[in-house]
Amino acid sequence: MKTTIRRMGNSHGVLIPKPILTQLGLEDEVDMQVEGNALVIRRPQKKARAGWADASRSLAASKDDTLVMGEFPNADDAGLEW
């Protein structure tokens, strides 16, 4: 698909048709980089552990944060000093 580069303020831009955005799952943000002589636009990678802090607070508040498998120490743990 060919499209034109348009002036947008002091910059330039390309309009991406809505069906393409929907097909690729692009919403508010993209990762953009140059690979060789191509401009590559990708969905941003989700940050590892995103939301874990909120989920753990919620779990602790529900009092459902007991260990599933229980404690199982290593044989050499008795000699460790904390």
ZIVEN-V53130 format. One record per backbone hydrogen bond with DSSP energy under -1.0 kcal/mol. NH is the residue of the N-H (numbers start at 1). CO is the residue of the C=O. Records with the same first field share a line. If there is no record, write none. Layout:
# ZIVEN-V53130
NH: CO ; CO
This chain:
# ZIVEN-V53130
6: 13
8: 11
11: 8
13: 6
21: 17
22: 18
23: 19
24: 20
26: 21
31: 42
33: 40
35: 38
38: 35
40: 33
42: 31
50: 47
52: 49
55: 51
56: 52
57: 53
58: 54
59: 55
60: 56
61: 57
62: 58
63: 60
64: 59
77: 74
80: 77
